[in-house]
Amino acid sequence: MSKRQSDYLNSLLGPDPGAMEPAAEPVASTPQPAGAGSNPGDASPPLPSARTSPGMTLLARESALARVAAGEVKQVTQLLLNPARVRIWEGNARHQQSLNEASCRDLIDSILAEGGQKVPVVVRRVTDDPEHDYELIAGTRRHWSISWLRANSYPDLQLLAQVHTLDDESAFRLADLENRARKDVSDFERARNYRDALRSYYGDRQVRMAERLNLSKGWLSKMLLVADIPDWAVSAFSGLGDIQLKACYPLAQRIKTLSQSDPAALKRMQKEAARLKQAQHARLADGVPGLTAAEVSDALLKAAQPPSQEQESLFAADSVHGRRALSVLSANRNGATLRIHAGSGASDAELMGLVERALAFLRTQGRGVAE
């Protein structure tokens, strides 16, 4: 985490600097089971050292308790919780359905190797849900991993959590700060999270939101535009993780322009998106890597271009990888002209099958070359 992000996190979770005494001595918090001493006011002051006089110890204890009661010192409570009693806050950007054993394997192995979870999650108390006592603000992978381990041979593991009092806007800023450093949270997931937060917490004022999140106004504007990529275009990508700002911002711009000025071009793009969706499914079934975000974006942008002046193909077929493999350009009494496209990924056997399909098509049209 960069120094700027660290300072931002400290300002978000730390106490009011104006309420702290310069010589305040830090007190380390220790994890404790939920329900046992979870009230910050129940925390005991540090034990006296052998070199501290009884009079000074009593004064120190009274001073510490008075400062806690007055709210001058903000103590952080750490608890060991049953993850089943902790619900996930809906304002978090992470796509929960994408979490599985494979995506969390590194964290699961780390928890086992270290004998438990070392980095606490951040939660807040809830009172409106009889099935849950806390709401998870940051740390969804840790929550999922502990839950998985409890269901798979480690039933005694508990979720290490820090309890904070946060309103929704502060919770959003905290969750966003953590997600910035996570490579498994895509730009698209964050973008849609920003779009929802803009409406919920900032009154649709992008400048205010950028200031609160310490973000560039221009960068935030681009992210919000990517958030508006429609679902039909999203379905053309192999997964949400592929939709990153750099590759997809030009696509988002083009879709926005076409939706306002060229419905016909937008329909061509939608048709291409449907074709790419099928191609992605075919590649997945064959164990072939999906088309990259750049390839999908380029194909959609190309589909929006006006049709070329070239003669349209009489017949066209794609390979199993979703790329154009063969076209019949013309057919007359002198013969037929077929084009085999480079880069389709089709094997020789597949191409021969496509040629047979093309000849069969020409026969149905009364243009068979053998007639």
C-alpha positions as CSV (number, residue, x, y, z in Angstrom):
1,M,0.0,0.0,0.0
2,S,1.4,3.4,-1.0
3,K,2.0,6.1,1.6
4,R,-0.9,8.2,0.2
5,Q,-3.3,5.2,0.6
6,S,-1.9,4.5,4.0
7,D,-2.5,8.1,5.2
8,Y,-5.9,8.0,3.7
9,L,-6.7,4.7,5.5
10,N,-5.4,6.1,8.8
11,S,-7.6,9.2,8.4
12,L,-10.6,7.0,7.7
13,L,-10.3,4.6,10.6
14,G,-8.1,6.6,13.1
15,P,-9.3,8.8,15.9
16,D,-9.8,12.5,15.6
17,P,-6.2,14.0,15.7
18,G,-7.4,17.0,17.6
19,A,-8.8,14.8,20.4
20,M,-5.5,12.9,21.0
21,E,-2.9,14.0,23.4
22,P,0.6,14.2,21.9
23,A,2.1,11.8,24.5
24,A,-0.7,9.2,24.3
25,E,0.7,5.7,24.7
26,P,-0.6,3.1,22.3
27,V,-2.5,0.1,23.7
28,A,-2.4,-3.1,21.7
29,S,-5.7,-4.9,21.2
30,T,-5.9,-8.6,21.5
31,P,-8.5,-10.9,19.8
32,Q,-11.3,-12.1,21.9
33,P,-14.4,-14.3,21.3
34,A,-17.5,-12.4,20.3
35,G,-19.6,-11.6,23.3
36,A,-16.8,-11.5,25.7
37,G,-15.6,-8.0,26.4
38,S,-16.7,-6.7,23.1
39,N,-17.7,-3.4,24.5
40,P,-14.8,-0.9,24.1
41,G,-15.6,0.5,27.6
42,D,-14.9,-3.0,29.1
43,A,-11.3,-3.1,27.9
44,S,-8.9,-3.3,30.8
45,P,-5.9,-0.9,31.0
46,P,-2.4,-2.3,30.7
47,L,-1.0,-4.1,33.7
48,P,1.5,-2.0,35.7
49,S,5.2,-2.6,35.2
50,A,7.5,-3.5,38.1
51,R,9.0,-0.1,38.0
52,T,5.7,1.8,38.4
53,S,4.7,2.9,41.8
54,P,1.2,1.9,43.0
55,G,0.2,5.6,43.2
56,M,1.2,6.3,39.7
57,T,-0.5,3.1,38.5
58,L,-3.8,4.1,40.0
59,L,-3.6,7.5,38.5
60,A,-2.8,6.1,35.1
61,R,-5.7,3.6,35.3
62,E,-8.1,6.4,36.2
63,S,-6.8,8.7,33.5
64,A,-7.1,6.0,30.8
65,L,-10.6,5.0,31.8
66,A,-11.6,8.7,31.9
67,R,-10.3,9.3,28.4
68,V,-12.1,6.3,27.0
69,A,-15.4,7.4,28.7
70,A,-14.9,10.9,27.3
71,G,-14.4,9.6,23.8
72,E,-10.9,11.1,23.6
73,V,-9.3,7.7,22.8
74,K,-10.7,5.5,20.1
75,Q,-10.0,1.8,20.8
76,V,-10.2,-0.8,18.1
77,T,-11.9,-4.0,19.2
78,Q,-10.8,-7.3,17.6
79,L,-13.1,-10.3,17.9
80,L,-13.0,-13.9,16.8
81,L,-16.3,-14.5,15.0
82,N,-18.3,-17.3,13.4
83,P,-18.3,-16.2,9.7
84,A,-21.9,-17.6,9.4
85,R,-23.0,-14.7,11.7
86,V,-21.3,-12.1,9.5
87,R,-23.2,-11.0,6.3
88,I,-21.5,-9.4,3.4
89,W,-22.2,-5.7,2.9
90,E,-23.9,-5.1,-0.4
91,G,-21.9,-2.0,-1.1
92,N,-18.7,-3.9,-1.7
93,A,-17.4,-4.0,-5.2
94,R,-16.2,-7.6,-5.3
95,H,-18.4,-10.0,-7.3
96,Q,-19.2,-12.6,-4.7
97,Q,-20.1,-15.3,-7.3
98,S,-16.6,-15.3,-8.6
99,L,-15.1,-16.5,-5.3
100,N,-14.3,-20.2,-5.2
101,E,-11.7,-22.5,-4.0
102,A,-9.4,-21.9,-7.0
103,S,-9.5,-18.1,-6.7
104,C,-8.9,-18.2,-3.0
105,R,-6.4,-21.1,-2.9
106,D,-3.4,-18.9,-2.2
107,L,-5.2,-17.4,0.8
108,I,-6.4,-20.7,2.1
109,D,-2.9,-22.1,2.0
110,S,-1.5,-19.1,3.7
111,I,-4.1,-19.4,6.6
112,L,-3.2,-23.0,7.1
113,A,0.6,-22.4,6.9
114,E,0.4,-19.5,9.5
115,G,-1.9,-21.4,11.8
116,G,-4.9,-19.0,11.3
117,Q,-5.9,-15.7,9.9
118,K,-3.4,-12.9,10.6
119,V,-4.9,-9.9,8.9
120,P,-8.3,-9.0,10.4
121,V,-11.3,-8.1,8.3
122,V,-13.3,-5.0,9.0
123,V,-16.9,-5.3,10.3
124,R,-19.6,-3.2,11.8
125,R,-22.4,-4.3,14.1
126,V,-26.0,-4.8,12.8
127,T,-29.2,-4.9,14.8
128,D,-31.8,-5.4,12.0
129,D,-31.0,-9.0,11.2
130,P,-31.7,-11.9,13.6
131,E,-29.4,-14.2,11.6
132,H,-26.3,-12.0,11.6
133,D,-24.6,-9.9,14.3
134,Y,-22.1,-8.1,12.0
135,E,-21.7,-6.9,8.5
136,L,-18.4,-7.3,6.5
137,I,-17.1,-4.1,5.1
138,A,-13.6,-5.3,3.9
139,G,-12.1,-8.7,3.6
140,T,-14.5,-10.8,1.6
141,R,-11.8,-13.3,0.4
142,R,-10.7,-13.8,4.0
143,H,-14.4,-14.4,5.0
144,W,-14.9,-16.8,2.2
145,S,-11.7,-18.7,2.9
146,I,-12.4,-19.1,6.6
147,S,-16.0,-20.3,5.8
148,W,-14.6,-22.8,3.3
149,L,-12.1,-24.1,5.8
150,R,-14.7,-24.5,8.5
151,A,-16.8,-26.6,6.1
152,N,-13.7,-28.6,5.1
153,S,-12.0,-30.2,8.1
154,Y,-11.3,-27.1,10.2
155,P,-14.6,-26.4,12.0
156,D,-12.9,-24.6,14.9
157,L,-11.4,-21.8,12.8
158,Q,-12.9,-18.4,13.5
159,L,-12.9,-15.1,11.6
160,L,-10.5,-12.4,13.0
161,A,-12.3,-9.1,12.8
162,Q,-11.9,-5.5,13.7
163,V,-15.1,-3.8,14.7
164,H,-15.6,-0.2,13.6
165,T,-18.5,2.3,13.7
166,L,-19.0,3.4,10.1
167,D,-21.8,5.0,8.1
168,D,-22.4,3.7,4.6
169,E,-20.2,6.4,2.9
170,S,-17.3,5.7,5.2
171,A,-17.8,2.0,4.7
172,F,-17.7,2.5,0.9
173,R,-14.5,4.5,1.1
174,L,-12.8,1.8,3.3
175,A,-13.9,-1.0,1.0
176,D,-12.8,0.9,-2.1
177,L,-9.4,1.5,-0.6
178,E,-8.8,-2.2,0.0
179,N,-10.1,-3.1,-3.4
180,R,-7.6,-0.8,-5.2
181,A,-4.8,-3.1,-4.2
182,R,-6.6,-6.3,-5.3
183,K,-5.9,-7.6,-8.7
184,D,-8.8,-9.9,-8.6
185,V,-11.3,-7.0,-8.5
186,S,-11.8,-5.9,-12.1
187,D,-12.1,-2.3,-13.2
188,F,-15.6,-3.1,-14.4
189,E,-16.7,-4.3,-10.9
190,R,-15.2,-1.2,-9.3
191,A,-16.7,1.1,-12.0
192,R,-20.2,-0.2,-11.3
193,N,-19.6,0.1,-7.6
194,Y,-18.6,3.7,-8.1
195,R,-21.7,4.4,-10.2
196,D,-23.9,3.1,-7.4
197,A,-22.0,5.0,-4.8
198,L,-22.2,8.2,-6.8
199,R,-26.0,8.1,-6.7
200,S,-26.3,6.8,-3.1
201,Y,-23.7,8.9,-1.3
202,Y,-22.6,11.9,-3.4
203,G,-25.8,13.2,-5.1
204,D,-24.4,12.5,-8.6
205,R,-21.7,15.0,-8.0
206,Q,-18.5,13.5,-9.5
207,V,-16.2,16.3,-8.2
208,R,-17.3,15.7,-4.6
209,M,-16.8,11.9,-5.0
210,A,-13.3,12.3,-6.5
211,E,-12.3,14.6,-3.6
212,R,-13.6,12.1,-0.9
213,L,-11.9,9.2,-2.6
214,N,-8.6,11.0,-3.4
215,L,-9.0,10.2,-7.1
216,S,-8.3,12.0,-10.3
217,K,-11.5,13.6,-11.6
218,G,-10.7,12.5,-15.2
219,W,-10.0,9.0,-14.1
220,L,-13.2,8.7,-12.2
221,S,-15.1,10.1,-15.2
222,K,-13.6,7.3,-17.4
223,M,-14.5,4.6,-14.8
224,L,-18.1,5.8,-14.6
225,L,-18.4,5.6,-18.4
226,V,-17.1,2.0,-18.4
227,A,-19.7,1.2,-15.8
228,D,-22.4,2.1,-18.4
229,I,-21.2,-0.7,-20.8
230,P,-24.5,-2.5,-21.4
231,D,-25.0,-6.1,-20.5
232,W,-25.2,-7.3,-24.1
233,A,-21.7,-6.1,-24.6
234,V,-20.5,-7.4,-21.2
235,S,-21.7,-10.9,-22.3
236,A,-19.2,-10.9,-25.2
237,F,-16.2,-11.0,-22.8
238,S,-14.9,-14.2,-21.3
239,G,-15.5,-12.8,-17.8
240,L,-15.9,-9.6,-15.8
241,G,-12.2,-9.7,-14.9
242,D,-11.4,-9.0,-18.5
243,I,-13.2,-5.7,-18.6
244,Q,-10.4,-3.3,-17.7
245,L,-10.3,0.4,-18.2
246,K,-7.5,0.6,-20.7
247,A,-8.9,-1.9,-23.2
248,C,-12.6,-1.0,-22.8
249,Y,-12.8,2.7,-22.4
250,P,-12.8,3.3,-26.2
251,L,-15.6,0.8,-26.5
252,A,-17.6,2.5,-23.8
253,Q,-17.2,5.8,-25.6
254,R,-18.3,4.4,-28.9
255,I,-21.4,2.7,-27.5
256,K,-22.5,5.9,-25.8
257,T,-22.1,7.8,-29.1
258,L,-23.9,5.3,-31.2
259,S,-26.8,5.0,-28.7
260,Q,-27.4,8.7,-29.3
261,S,-26.8,9.0,-33.0
262,D,-26.7,5.7,-35.0
263,P,-29.1,2.9,-34.0
264,A,-28.3,0.8,-37.0
265,A,-24.6,0.7,-36.1
266,L,-25.5,-0.2,-32.5
267,K,-27.6,-3.1,-33.8
268,R,-24.6,-4.4,-35.8
269,M,-22.5,-4.2,-32.7
270,Q,-25.2,-6.1,-30.7
271,K,-25.3,-8.8,-33.4
272,E,-21.5,-9.1,-33.2
273,A,-21.7,-9.3,-29.4
274,A,-24.1,-12.3,-29.7
275,R,-21.7,-14.0,-32.1
276,L,-18.7,-13.4,-29.8
277,K,-20.7,-14.8,-26.8
278,Q,-21.3,-18.0,-28.6
279,A,-17.6,-18.2,-29.7
280,Q,-16.5,-17.7,-26.1
281,H,-18.7,-20.6,-25.0
282,A,-17.3,-22.8,-27.8
283,R,-13.7,-22.0,-26.8
284,L,-14.5,-22.7,-23.2
285,A,-16.0,-26.1,-24.1
286,D,-12.9,-27.0,-26.1
287,G,-10.5,-26.0,-23.4
288,V,-9.2,-23.1,-25.4
289,P,-8.4,-19.7,-23.8
290,G,-11.2,-17.1,-24.4
291,L,-10.8,-14.1,-26.7
292,T,-8.9,-11.3,-24.9
293,A,-10.6,-8.1,-23.9
294,A,-8.7,-6.3,-26.7
295,E,-9.9,-8.8,-29.3
296,V,-13.5,-8.5,-28.2
297,S,-13.3,-4.7,-28.0
298,D,-11.8,-4.5,-31.5
299,A,-14.4,-6.8,-33.0
300,L,-17.2,-4.8,-31.6
301,L,-15.8,-1.5,-32.7
302,K,-15.2,-3.0,-36.2
303,A,-18.8,-4.2,-36.4
304,A,-20.0,-0.7,-35.8
305,Q,-18.3,0.6,-38.9
306,P,-20.3,1.2,-42.1
307,P,-20.5,-1.9,-44.4
308,S,-17.7,-2.0,-46.9
309,Q,-18.4,-1.5,-50.6
310,E,-17.1,-5.0,-51.4
311,Q,-19.5,-7.6,-52.7
312,E,-21.2,-9.4,-49.9
313,S,-20.3,-13.0,-49.5
314,L,-22.8,-15.6,-50.8
315,F,-21.9,-17.9,-47.9
316,A,-19.7,-17.5,-44.8
317,A,-18.7,-19.8,-42.0
318,D,-16.7,-19.4,-38.8
319,S,-14.3,-21.8,-37.2
320,V,-15.0,-23.4,-33.8
321,H,-13.0,-20.5,-32.3
322,G,-15.5,-18.0,-33.5
323,R,-13.4,-16.4,-36.3
324,R,-14.3,-16.2,-40.0
325,A,-12.8,-19.2,-41.7
326,L,-14.3,-19.5,-45.2
327,S,-16.4,-17.3,-47.6
328,V,-17.9,-17.9,-51.0
329,L,-17.4,-14.6,-52.9
330,S,-19.1,-15.5,-56.1
331,A,-20.6,-18.4,-58.1
332,N,-21.5,-18.6,-61.8
333,R,-21.4,-20.9,-64.7
334,N,-17.6,-20.5,-64.8
335,G,-17.1,-21.7,-61.3
336,A,-17.1,-20.5,-57.7
337,T,-14.7,-18.3,-55.8
338,L,-13.9,-19.3,-52.2
339,R,-11.8,-17.5,-49.7
340,I,-10.1,-19.2,-46.9
341,H,-9.4,-16.7,-44.2
342,A,-6.1,-16.6,-42.3
343,G,-6.0,-16.6,-38.6
344,S,-9.2,-18.5,-38.1
345,G,-7.6,-21.3,-36.1
346,A,-9.4,-23.9,-38.2
347,S,-7.7,-27.2,-38.8
348,D,-7.4,-28.7,-42.3
349,A,-10.1,-31.2,-41.6
350,E,-12.4,-28.4,-40.3
351,L,-11.7,-26.4,-43.5
352,M,-12.6,-29.3,-45.7
353,G,-15.8,-29.7,-43.8
354,L,-16.6,-26.0,-44.4
355,V,-15.9,-26.4,-48.1
356,E,-18.4,-29.2,-48.3
357,R,-20.9,-27.1,-46.5
358,A,-20.3,-24.3,-48.9
359,L,-20.8,-26.6,-52.0
360,A,-24.0,-28.0,-50.5
361,F,-25.3,-24.4,-50.0
362,L,-24.5,-23.5,-53.6
363,R,-26.4,-26.6,-54.8
364,T,-29.5,-25.5,-52.8
365,Q,-29.3,-22.2,-54.6
366,G,-29.0,-23.8,-58.0
367,R,-25.4,-22.7,-58.4
368,G,-23.6,-26.0,-57.9
369,V,-20.3,-26.1,-59.7
370,A,-20.9,-29.6,-60.9
371,E,-24.2,-28.8,-62.6
